[in-house]
Structures are given as structure tokens and as C-alpha cells.
Amino acid sequence: QLYQQAKKNLNTRVTVPVLWDKQTKTIVNNESSQIIRIFNSEFNTLTANNHNYYPDALKKSIDQWNQQNYDAINNGVYKAGFAVTQSAYDDAVEKIYTQLDRCDSHLQDHQYLCGSTFTEADIRLIPTLLRFDLVYHTHFKCTLKRIIDYKGLSAYLSRCRSIAAVAKTTNDWHIKRHYYYS
């Protein structure tokens, strides 16, 4: 409905998330990676938020983690789940678990992806990890290992779940209901 409200007779794929401007009744942006950056800095004068999840000193590392994790893990689970050939599925699963192994190894010695600082790279990986054992493992047939089977990743996910904003916005029942009943 927001897409139609923003532009009548719009002929495009509807996606989420959407950053919606209530005053002008239009879509500002519908690309999650850009919305994260917008929220990181553009509204700080309106809120008490002074956190910078994309600090200059870590931009290169954040961008590397984002690129590797998005292609292999975040988008990889969908490539596996919606693969129409065995080879496409096999390729996606191999990339998923190669990158999960890499993250696990790294996180055994680091608190977060970029060291001791919680960054945008963590914000972008967490949703997929939260859904992995609940949904992607079974529903998208990513069954080689679960996140709980990884020492570094499972400890990392527990740390991230203890962050107030993550805990407040994570509902395992809702995640399962959305994927299995929608």
C-alpha cells in the first residue's frame, strides 16, 4: 500500500524494509544497507543517540565483512532455499558454510566482527544468525551445521542477544511464525 500511495500505477517489486516519510507520504529508501547508514547518522540531532556504528577507523573492515557476509550468508540462505537446480543449491550451501566457518574462527578471538567495537557489520549479520537455527537450517535446507554447533558464532550470538536493543526487537516465535506460516 505504501508503494501505491507513493506513486500511483507503480509497476515494481514491493520490498521491505522501507524508509517512509510520513510528511511527504513517499518512500525515501528501500535498500536495507543504505537505511542502516541513514539511521546511523541522519537523525542524531532528533534523538539521544550518539553511537556511530560506521566509524572512520573501521570503515574498510566493516565494508569487507559486509560484502563477504552478505553474498555468502545473508543472501546465501535465500540462494540455497530458492535454488532450482542441485548445483545452485550446492554452490550456495558451500559458500554459506565456508563463510560461517571463517566468521566462527575469527569470533573465537574477537568480541565482535571488527574487534571490540559493535559495528554495522554486526548489525547486518545478526538477523541472519538469529533466524538460522530457527528457520534457515530446516526451511531453506542449510543443514550441515547449526549456529549452536559453532563455538565462536554461538558465543557471539549470545553476546549480541544480550544487547538491549537486540533483545527488545527479537522474537523467536514471530520469526518462526513468519517463515513457516506466511
Backbone as a chain_set.jsonl record, in Angstrom:
{"seq": "QLYQQAKKNLNTRVTVPVLWDKQTKTIVNNESSQIIRIFNSEFNTLTANNHNYYPDALKKSIDQWNQQNYDAINNGVYKAGFAVTQSAYDDAVEKIYTQLDRCDSHLQDHQYLCGSTFTEADIRLIPTLLRFDLVYHTHFKCTLKRIIDYKGLSAYLSRCRSIAAVAKTTNDWHIKRHYYYS", "coords": {"N": [[0.815, -1.189, 0.0], [1.996, 1.213, 0.721], [3.789, 1.605, -1.368], [2.031, 1.997, -3.534], [0.733, 4.248, -2.6], [2.79, 6.077, -2.617], [3.397, 6.308, -5.323], [1.205, 6.284, -7.843], [-0.052, 3.659, -9.941], [2.313, 2.259, -9.983], [4.716, 0.034, -11.148], [6.47, -2.121, -9.942], [8.594, -4.3, -8.027], [7.57, -5.003, -4.781], [9.246, -4.396, -1.825], [10.756, -4.993, 1.393], [12.981, -3.78, 3.879], [11.336, -0.546, 4.193], [11.95, 2.865, 4.166], [9.969, 5.325, 5.189], [8.59, 8.49, 4.57], [6.517, 10.237, 6.477], [5.468, 12.805, 6.346], [5.737, 13.766, 3.681], [4.636, 11.675, 2.445], [5.974, 9.586, 1.02], [8.282, 7.141, -0.281], [11.429, 7.05, 1.014], [13.674, 5.466, 0.895], [14.503, 2.098, 0.018], [16.462, 0.258, 0.373], [18.151, -1.846, 2.403], [20.852, -1.713, 3.363], [21.529, 0.943, 2.889], [19.582, 2.251, 4.395], [20.352, 1.542, 6.972], [22.722, 3.045, 7.188], [21.649, 5.613, 6.953], [20.069, 5.771, 9.3], [22.141, 5.581, 11.098], [23.362, 8.085, 11.181], [21.82, 10.336, 10.247], [19.635, 11.122, 11.852], [20.512, 11.85, 14.324], [20.454, 14.354, 15.592], [17.851, 14.552, 16.348], [17.438, 12.637, 18.207], [18.59, 10.965, 21.212], [20.664, 9.456, 20.528], [24.038, 8.783, 20.162], [25.739, 7.015, 19.12], [28.071, 5.648, 16.833], [28.0, 3.505, 14.353], [29.483, 3.06, 12.175], [32.288, 3.844, 12.167], [35.001, 5.966, 11.109], [37.619, 4.865, 11.366], [37.181, 2.151, 11.163], [35.889, 1.633, 8.8], [36.86, 0.336, 6.424], [37.247, -2.332, 7.253], [34.639, -2.938, 8.125], [33.22, -2.67, 5.71], [34.392, -4.767, 4.256], [33.644, -7.074, 5.759], [30.86, -6.783, 5.532], [30.445, -7.126, 2.747], [31.432, -9.741, 2.272], [29.888, -11.292, 4.08], [27.259, -10.66, 3.316], [26.968, -11.606, 0.643], [27.63, -14.363, 0.899], [26.326, -15.353, 3.257], [23.975, -13.787, 4.319], [22.462, -13.321, 1.92], [22.972, -15.736, 0.843], [21.559, -17.81, 2.181], [19.039, -17.527, 1.103], [19.572, -17.996, -1.567], [20.184, -20.7, -1.4], [17.775, -21.713, -0.314], [15.895, -21.108, -2.303], [16.874, -22.266, -4.558], [16.839, -23.661, -7.816], [18.128, -25.64, -9.057], [20.226, -28.47, -8.43], [22.962, -27.942, -8.483], [23.053, -25.153, -8.106], [22.018, -24.976, -5.526], [23.98, -26.508, -4.123], [26.268, -24.907, -4.544], [25.51, -22.524, -3.229], [25.187, -23.445, -0.571], [27.779, -24.352, -0.002], [29.177, -21.896, -0.042], [27.872, -20.547, 2.044], [28.583, -22.085, 4.348], [31.364, -22.022, 4.243], [31.85, -19.322, 4.731], [30.562, -19.035, 7.221], [32.228, -20.707, 8.728], [34.589, -19.206, 8.571], [33.818, -16.839, 9.902], [33.257, -17.943, 12.414], [35.796, -18.884, 13.246], [37.182, -16.433, 13.392], [35.663, -15.1, 15.356], [36.201, -16.52, 17.624], [38.359, -15.373, 18.745], [37.769, -12.71, 18.901], [35.618, -10.159, 20.119], [33.593, -8.916, 18.624], [32.822, -8.594, 15.09], [34.531, -6.608, 14.108], [36.526, -6.451, 16.03], [36.669, -5.16, 19.272], [34.568, -3.493, 19.087], [31.185, -2.917, 18.554], [29.632, -2.904, 15.512], [28.274, -1.709, 12.34], [28.674, -3.926, 10.711], [28.159, -6.065, 12.412], [25.479, -5.528, 13.004], [24.322, -6.056, 10.552], [24.817, -8.789, 10.175], [23.648, -10.138, 12.341], [20.686, -10.501, 12.163], [20.402, -12.645, 10.297], [21.828, -14.692, 11.555], [20.288, -14.955, 13.876], [17.964, -16.018, 12.806], [18.846, -18.361, 11.706], [19.147, -21.06, 12.988], [16.513, -21.329, 13.759], [14.973, -21.176, 11.411], [16.298, -21.131, 8.753], [18.002, -23.351, 8.768], [16.324, -25.641, 8.644], [14.035, -24.953, 6.991], [15.156, -23.747, 4.699], [16.925, -25.633, 4.062], [19.609, -25.604, 4.944], [21.554, -27.45, 6.246], [23.996, -28.463, 7.161], [25.385, -27.629, 9.474], [24.404, -26.128, 12.587], [24.056, -22.845, 14.026], [24.439, -23.001, 16.744], [26.203, -25.104, 16.881], [28.655, -24.072, 16.404], [31.442, -22.836, 18.064], [32.573, -20.17, 18.317], [30.697, -18.542, 16.883], [28.253, -19.122, 18.212], [28.744, -18.173, 20.805], [29.18, -15.484, 20.201], [26.656, -14.805, 19.127], [25.107, -15.092, 21.427], [26.232, -13.027, 22.988], [25.446, -10.848, 21.414], [22.659, -11.099, 21.546], [22.293, -10.306, 24.138], [22.507, -7.593, 24.101], [20.65, -4.766, 24.735], [18.968, -3.475, 22.769], [18.886, -5.399, 20.748], [17.805, -7.614, 22.087], [15.309, -6.551, 22.752], [14.065, -6.323, 20.295], [13.878, -8.811, 19.165], [12.093, -11.691, 18.503], [11.659, -14.883, 18.806], [9.485, -16.647, 18.383], [7.877, -15.142, 16.651], [9.573, -14.94, 14.445], [9.709, -17.638, 13.582], [6.977, -18.098, 13.067], [6.468, -16.259, 11.006], [8.054, -17.255, 8.843], [7.206, -19.927, 8.556], [4.442, -19.858, 8.327], [3.612, -17.888, 6.585]], "CA": [[0.0, 0.0, 0.0], [2.883, 2.374, 0.732], [4.325, 1.786, -2.714], [0.97, 2.587, -4.349], [0.479, 5.595, -2.089], [3.905, 6.93, -3.033], [3.324, 6.545, -6.766], [0.089, 5.551, -8.453], [0.264, 2.818, -11.103], [3.704, 1.821, -9.9], [4.893, -1.338, -11.601], [7.758, -2.565, -9.437], [8.523, -5.306, -6.966], [7.45, -4.45, -3.439], [10.249, -4.98, -0.941], [10.958, -4.433, 2.723], [12.338, -2.674, 4.585], [11.079, 0.716, 3.51], [12.023, 4.073, 4.986], [8.805, 6.079, 4.734], [8.458, 9.862, 5.059], [5.098, 10.438, 6.753], [5.03, 14.151, 5.966], [5.603, 13.881, 2.221], [3.977, 10.439, 2.009], [6.757, 8.965, -0.041], [9.358, 6.237, 0.106], [12.737, 7.697, 0.98], [14.661, 4.472, 0.504], [14.084, 0.721, 0.301], [17.67, -0.578, 0.383], [18.474, -2.005, 3.822], [22.201, -1.247, 3.71], [21.501, 2.407, 2.898], [18.749, 2.662, 5.525], [21.204, 1.424, 8.163], [23.616, 4.211, 7.2], [20.827, 6.797, 7.226], [19.754, 5.761, 10.725], [23.373, 5.74, 11.864], [23.833, 9.464, 11.317], [20.949, 11.429, 9.806], [18.624, 11.524, 12.822], [21.141, 12.015, 15.632], [20.033, 15.609, 16.223], [16.479, 14.377, 16.826], [17.411, 11.596, 19.239], [19.708, 10.97, 22.156], [21.648, 8.502, 20.03], [25.324, 9.33, 19.728], [26.563, 5.889, 18.687], [28.454, 5.612, 15.423], [28.237, 2.104, 14.018], [30.31, 3.045, 10.968], [33.362, 4.811, 12.44], [36.012, 6.124, 10.056], [38.765, 3.971, 11.557], [36.801, 0.758, 10.893], [35.091, 1.55, 7.567], [37.377, -0.669, 5.492], [36.94, -3.647, 7.822], [33.179, -3.092, 8.091], [32.821, -2.9, 4.314], [34.829, -6.113, 3.865], [32.757, -8.042, 6.404], [29.529, -6.655, 4.929], [30.445, -7.712, 1.405], [31.614, -11.192, 2.374], [28.76, -11.908, 4.769], [26.019, -10.505, 2.554], [26.936, -12.515, -0.506], [27.695, -15.778, 1.276], [25.423, -15.759, 4.339], [22.675, -13.103, 4.313], [21.777, -13.637, 0.673], [23.246, -17.142, 0.557], [20.494, -18.69, 2.663], [17.934, -17.44, 0.135], [20.026, -18.703, -2.772], [20.013, -22.132, -1.121], [16.363, -22.012, -0.11], [15.108, -20.959, -3.525], [17.616, -22.835, -5.69], [16.017, -24.504, -8.69], [18.958, -26.752, -9.521], [21.085, -29.029, -7.395], [24.26, -27.259, -8.493], [22.871, -23.831, -7.492], [21.897, -25.24, -4.093], [25.293, -26.934, -3.624], [27.144, -23.74, -4.563], [25.082, -21.618, -2.163], [25.483, -24.062, 0.729], [29.233, -24.322, 0.182], [29.561, -20.52, 0.297], [27.344, -20.253, 3.379], [29.351, -22.731, 5.409], [32.745, -21.522, 4.193], [31.873, -18.024, 5.412], [30.258, -19.269, 8.634], [33.471, -21.22, 9.322], [35.512, -18.074, 8.673], [33.32, -15.992, 10.989], [33.429, -18.678, 13.662], [37.215, -18.847, 13.592], [37.502, -15.052, 13.762], [34.959, -14.711, 16.578], [36.755, -17.207, 18.788], [39.392, -14.488, 19.294], [37.309, -11.324, 18.851], [34.292, -9.962, 20.692], [32.699, -8.61, 17.507], [33.485, -8.775, 13.798], [35.61, -5.621, 13.953], [37.297, -6.359, 17.269], [35.904, -4.946, 20.5], [33.547, -2.487, 18.797], [29.955, -3.349, 17.892], [29.529, -2.039, 14.336], [27.295, -2.013, 11.295], [28.898, -5.297, 10.231], [27.427, -6.934, 13.336], [24.054, -5.252, 12.819], [23.868, -6.695, 9.313], [24.923, -10.248, 10.268], [22.829, -10.67, 13.428], [19.366, -11.053, 11.809], [20.519, -13.954, 9.651], [22.225, -15.666, 12.575], [19.133, -15.174, 14.749], [16.985, -16.846, 12.085], [19.459, -19.535, 11.098], [18.728, -22.33, 13.597], [15.05, -21.344, 13.839], [14.297, -21.256, 10.119], [17.091, -21.444, 7.565], [18.549, -24.703, 8.882], [15.335, -26.607, 8.174], [13.161, -24.464, 5.915], [15.957, -23.489, 3.497], [17.785, -26.812, 3.902], [21.016, -25.302, 5.252], [21.564, -28.414, 7.344], [25.309, -29.033, 7.502], [25.613, -27.297, 10.881], [23.597, -25.045, 13.136], [24.884, -21.823, 14.681], [24.772, -23.516, 18.075], [27.305, -26.053, 16.738], [29.889, -23.291, 16.257], [31.861, -22.254, 19.341], [32.706, -18.721, 18.228], [29.443, -17.918, 16.451], [27.203, -19.239, 19.226], [29.085, -17.232, 21.88], [28.94, -14.162, 19.62], [25.218, -14.58, 19.051], [24.648, -14.881, 22.807], [26.628, -11.657, 23.353], [24.601, -9.902, 20.677], [21.301, -11.198, 22.092], [22.252, -9.623, 25.434], [22.438, -6.153, 23.861], [19.253, -4.404, 24.999], [18.214, -3.195, 21.534], [18.695, -6.67, 20.036], [16.859, -8.4, 22.882], [13.991, -5.913, 22.685], [13.482, -6.418, 18.953], [13.965, -10.187, 18.684], [11.027, -12.551, 18.986], [11.853, -16.156, 18.113], [8.19, -17.17, 17.961], [7.457, -14.364, 15.482], [10.443, -15.339, 13.33], [9.238, -18.935, 13.086], [5.62, -17.948, 12.528], [6.548, -15.559, 9.72], [8.606, -18.103, 7.783], [6.501, -21.191, 8.367], [3.002, -19.697, 8.12], [3.236, -16.797, 5.674]], "C": [[0.86, 1.255, 0.0], [3.447, 2.65, -0.651], [3.282, 2.448, -3.617], [0.654, 4.011, -3.904], [1.566, 6.564, -2.549], [3.826, 7.273, -4.511], [2.231, 5.661, -7.357], [0.571, 4.789, -9.685], [1.729, 2.39, -11.144], [3.791, 0.354, -10.29], [6.297, -1.793, -11.215], [7.539, -3.609, -8.356], [8.485, -4.611, -5.609], [8.443, -5.168, -2.54], [10.185, -4.329, 0.433], [12.422, -4.631, 3.067], [12.111, -1.471, 3.681], [11.224, 1.834, 4.535], [10.996, 5.038, 4.407], [8.804, 7.463, 5.369], [6.969, 10.145, 5.226], [4.607, 11.804, 6.287], [4.811, 14.281, 4.461], [4.918, 12.666, 1.607], [4.69, 9.802, 0.814], [7.812, 8.033, 0.541], [10.674, 6.979, -0.06], [13.774, 6.722, 0.441], [14.108, 3.083, 0.806], [15.263, -0.252, 0.244], [18.188, -0.651, 1.817], [19.85, -1.477, 4.196], [22.267, 0.275, 3.751], [20.67, 2.933, 4.064], [19.544, 2.581, 6.824], [22.11, 2.641, 8.276], [22.845, 5.496, 7.498], [20.519, 6.875, 8.713], [20.992, 5.965, 11.589], [23.71, 7.204, 12.109], [22.794, 10.554, 11.091], [19.94, 11.922, 10.845], [19.205, 11.785, 14.211], [20.718, 13.295, 16.337], [18.623, 15.509, 16.797], [16.375, 13.38, 17.973], [18.581, 11.771, 20.197], [20.818, 10.036, 21.698], [22.925, 9.205, 19.595], [26.278, 8.212, 19.309], [26.868, 6.016, 17.199], [28.837, 4.178, 15.102], [29.059, 1.934, 12.746], [31.449, 4.064, 11.136], [34.434, 4.802, 11.352], [37.132, 5.1, 10.163], [38.456, 2.519, 11.197], [36.051, 0.571, 9.575], [35.562, 0.453, 6.623], [37.031, -2.079, 5.979], [35.438, -3.927, 7.779], [32.718, -3.421, 6.677], [33.217, -4.297, 3.834], [33.919, -7.178, 4.466], [31.367, -8.002, 5.77], [29.458, -7.362, 3.584], [30.517, -9.233, 1.479], [30.392, -11.867, 3.001], [27.463, -11.791, 3.983], [25.942, -11.541, 1.439], [26.833, -13.977, -0.074], [26.622, -16.2, 2.275], [24.043, -15.117, 4.203], [21.856, -13.435, 3.068], [21.927, -15.123, 0.335], [22.155, -18.083, 1.012], [19.3, -18.677, 1.712], [18.305, -18.117, -1.18], [19.858, -20.209, -2.585], [18.534, -22.494, -1.054], [15.52, -21.965, -1.366], [15.822, -21.491, -4.76], [16.702, -23.745, -6.501], [16.825, -25.632, -9.322], [19.812, -27.234, -8.359], [22.411, -28.289, -7.337], [24.16, -25.867, -7.881], [22.76, -23.964, -5.977], [23.26, -25.589, -3.498], [26.258, -25.756, -3.531], [26.797, -22.782, -3.424], [25.456, -22.171, -0.793], [26.982, -24.061, 1.006], [29.695, -22.926, 0.602], [29.082, -20.134, 1.694], [28.276, -20.807, 4.445], [30.828, -22.357, 5.384], [32.83, -20.203, 4.952], [31.5, -18.159, 6.884], [31.491, -19.797, 9.36], [34.465, -20.089, 9.546], [35.097, -17.146, 9.822], [33.544, -16.663, 12.34], [34.874, -18.629, 14.134], [37.612, -17.459, 14.09], [36.901, -14.694, 15.124], [35.393, -15.506, 17.804], [37.804, -16.342, 19.479], [38.974, -13.024, 19.341], [35.892, -11.234, 19.411], [33.243, -9.742, 19.6], [33.476, -8.747, 16.208], [34.668, -7.832, 13.618], [36.359, -5.401, 15.261], [36.398, -6.196, 18.475], [34.768, -3.949, 20.309], [32.374, -3.105, 18.037], [29.681, -2.381, 16.746], [28.381, -2.453, 13.42], [27.454, -3.439, 10.765], [28.161, -6.3, 11.112], [25.921, -6.773, 13.145], [23.521, -5.976, 11.589], [23.929, -8.225, 9.371], [23.927, -10.844, 11.262], [21.469, -11.216, 12.971], [19.429, -12.435, 11.159], [20.913, -15.016, 10.663], [21.066, -15.976, 13.517], [18.12, -16.12, 14.106], [17.537, -18.212, 11.684], [18.95, -20.846, 11.688], [17.205, -22.465, 13.636], [14.389, -21.668, 12.503], [15.186, -21.794, 9.009], [17.647, -22.864, 7.587], [17.584, -25.727, 8.293], [14.616, -26.136, 6.914], [13.915, -24.23, 4.604], [17.016, -24.565, 3.276], [19.279, -26.506, 4.016], [21.379, -26.149, 6.469], [22.928, -28.993, 7.714], [25.651, -28.817, 8.971], [24.619, -26.219, 11.283], [24.543, -24.02, 13.761], [25.312, -22.317, 16.059], [25.926, -24.522, 18.034], [28.663, -25.368, 16.584], [30.232, -22.622, 17.581], [31.875, -20.723, 19.29], [31.408, -18.023, 17.875], [28.359, -17.999, 17.515], [27.479, -18.312, 20.406], [28.82, -15.794, 21.431], [27.443, -13.851, 19.586], [24.626, -14.373, 20.443], [25.002, -13.479, 23.29], [25.711, -10.637, 22.688], [23.166, -9.919, 21.198], [21.181, -10.465, 23.425], [22.274, -8.099, 25.293], [20.965, -5.762, 23.927], [18.438, -4.197, 23.725], [17.959, -4.468, 20.732], [17.654, -7.509, 20.773], [15.436, -7.863, 22.744], [13.295, -6.14, 21.342], [13.548, -7.82, 18.357], [12.873, -11.03, 19.329], [11.095, -13.856, 18.193], [10.541, -16.74, 17.594], [7.728, -16.458, 16.695], [8.285, -14.74, 14.251], [9.944, -16.65, 12.726], [7.866, -18.816, 12.44], [5.657, -17.293, 11.15], [7.006, -16.501, 8.603], [7.786, -19.361, 7.52], [5.012, -21.036, 8.05], [2.633, -18.569, 7.172], [3.298, -17.245, 4.231]], "O": [[0.511, 2.248, -0.638], [3.568, 3.806, -1.057], [3.61, 3.358, -4.379], [0.346, 4.874, -4.727], [1.289, 7.729, -2.835], [4.147, 8.392, -4.913], [2.34, 4.435, -7.359], [1.488, 5.226, -10.38], [2.301, 2.187, -12.215], [3.015, -0.469, -9.805], [7.198, -1.845, -12.052], [6.432, -3.772, -7.842], [9.296, -3.725, -5.338], [8.479, -6.398, -2.497], [9.625, -3.246, 0.598], [13.042, -5.576, 2.58], [12.623, -1.397, 2.564], [10.683, 1.752, 5.638], [11.136, 5.508, 3.278], [8.997, 7.592, 6.578], [6.243, 10.278, 4.241], [3.454, 11.942, 5.877], [3.808, 14.846, 4.023], [4.653, 12.63, 0.406], [4.098, 9.526, -0.229], [8.178, 8.138, 1.711], [10.99, 7.474, -1.142], [14.636, 7.088, -0.359], [13.332, 2.913, 1.747], [15.068, -1.456, 0.084], [18.613, 0.357, 2.381], [20.002, -0.852, 5.245], [22.993, 0.838, 4.571], [21.018, 3.953, 4.659], [19.422, 3.456, 7.681], [22.247, 3.208, 9.36], [23.337, 6.366, 8.216], [20.688, 7.929, 9.325], [20.888, 6.474, 12.705], [24.289, 7.535, 13.144], [22.892, 11.616, 11.706], [19.439, 13.04, 10.724], [18.452, 11.926, 15.175], [20.631, 13.317, 17.565], [18.249, 16.313, 17.651], [15.339, 13.291, 18.633], [19.446, 12.625, 20.0], [21.806, 9.848, 22.409], [22.895, 10.111, 18.761], [27.48, 8.436, 19.161], [26.022, 6.439, 16.411], [29.884, 3.696, 15.535], [29.302, 0.815, 12.294], [31.565, 5.015, 10.363], [34.729, 3.766, 10.757], [37.549, 4.529, 9.156], [39.374, 1.737, 10.952], [35.622, -0.541, 9.267], [34.742, -0.286, 6.079], [36.576, -2.915, 5.199], [35.02, -5.032, 7.434], [31.923, -4.338, 6.471], [32.47, -4.937, 3.094], [33.473, -8.083, 3.762], [30.767, -9.043, 5.503], [28.517, -8.11, 3.316], [29.745, -9.928, 0.819], [29.921, -12.892, 2.509], [26.653, -12.719, 3.981], [24.953, -12.265, 1.32], [26.035, -14.736, -0.624], [26.065, -17.291, 2.154], [23.052, -15.816, 3.995], [20.682, -13.792, 3.169], [21.099, -15.69, -0.379], [21.844, -19.053, 0.32], [18.63, -19.695, 1.536], [17.461, -18.737, -1.828], [19.439, -20.91, -3.506], [18.097, -23.467, -1.668], [14.539, -22.699, -1.486], [15.418, -21.198, -5.886], [15.899, -24.497, -5.949], [16.278, -26.475, -10.033], [20.082, -26.486, -7.42], [22.931, -28.036, -6.25], [25.089, -25.433, -7.199], [23.333, -23.168, -5.233], [23.651, -25.022, -2.478], [26.985, -25.625, -2.546], [27.688, -22.286, -2.734], [25.983, -21.444, 0.05], [27.405, -23.795, 2.131], [30.517, -22.793, 1.509], [29.802, -19.47, 2.44], [28.707, -20.081, 5.34], [31.479, -22.379, 6.429], [33.764, -19.983, 5.724], [32.071, -17.46, 7.721], [31.773, -19.381, 10.484], [35.11, -20.023, 10.592], [35.936, -16.724, 10.617], [33.972, -16.017, 13.297], [35.136, -18.36, 15.306], [38.304, -17.334, 15.1], [37.559, -14.059, 15.948], [34.982, -15.183, 18.918], [38.106, -16.545, 20.654], [39.753, -12.179, 19.781], [35.072, -12.128, 19.199], [32.151, -10.308, 19.648], [34.681, -8.994, 16.238], [35.688, -8.211, 13.042], [36.777, -4.283, 15.56], [35.477, -6.985, 18.687], [34.08, -3.6, 21.269], [32.562, -3.739, 16.999], [29.516, -1.182, 16.969], [27.638, -3.398, 13.688], [26.466, -4.083, 10.411], [27.602, -7.276, 10.61], [25.179, -7.755, 13.126], [22.388, -6.456, 11.592], [23.16, -8.891, 8.677], [23.418, -11.943, 11.042], [21.121, -12.327, 13.369], [18.596, -13.296, 11.444], [20.385, -16.128, 10.631], [20.88, -17.126, 13.914], [17.496, -16.928, 14.793], [16.771, -19.12, 11.359], [18.38, -21.664, 10.966], [16.671, -23.571, 13.557], [13.367, -22.352, 12.463], [14.86, -22.807, 8.391], [17.75, -23.507, 6.542], [17.997, -26.592, 7.52], [14.592, -26.835, 5.901], [13.38, -24.483, 3.524], [17.889, -24.428, 2.419], [20.101, -27.066, 3.292], [21.497, -25.636, 7.581], [22.999, -29.93, 8.51], [26.152, -29.724, 9.635], [24.071, -25.503, 10.445], [25.714, -24.319, 13.994], [26.439, -22.067, 16.484], [26.562, -24.765, 19.06], [29.702, -26.027, 16.63], [29.402, -21.919, 18.156], [31.257, -20.065, 20.126], [31.052, -17.021, 18.496], [27.614, -17.037, 17.703], [26.548, -17.723, 20.955], [28.295, -14.987, 22.198], [27.02, -12.761, 19.971], [23.727, -13.549, 20.61], [24.184, -12.813, 23.925], [25.258, -9.684, 23.323], [22.526, -8.871, 21.285], [20.087, -10.047, 23.804], [22.078, -7.39, 26.28], [20.129, -6.361, 23.251], [17.321, -4.703, 23.624], [16.911, -4.595, 20.099], [16.735, -8.049, 20.159], [14.48, -8.631, 22.633], [12.066, -6.146, 21.273], [13.299, -7.996, 17.164], [12.749, -11.074, 20.553], [10.642, -13.922, 17.05], [10.495, -17.272, 16.485], [7.239, -17.101, 15.766], [7.752, -14.843, 13.146], [9.776, -16.759, 11.511], [7.631, -19.382, 11.372], [4.957, -17.725, 10.234], [6.398, -16.533, 7.533], [7.687, -19.808, 6.377], [4.384, -21.976, 7.561], [1.446, -18.312, 6.967], [3.015, -16.459, 3.327]]}, "num_chains": 1, "name": "protein.A"}
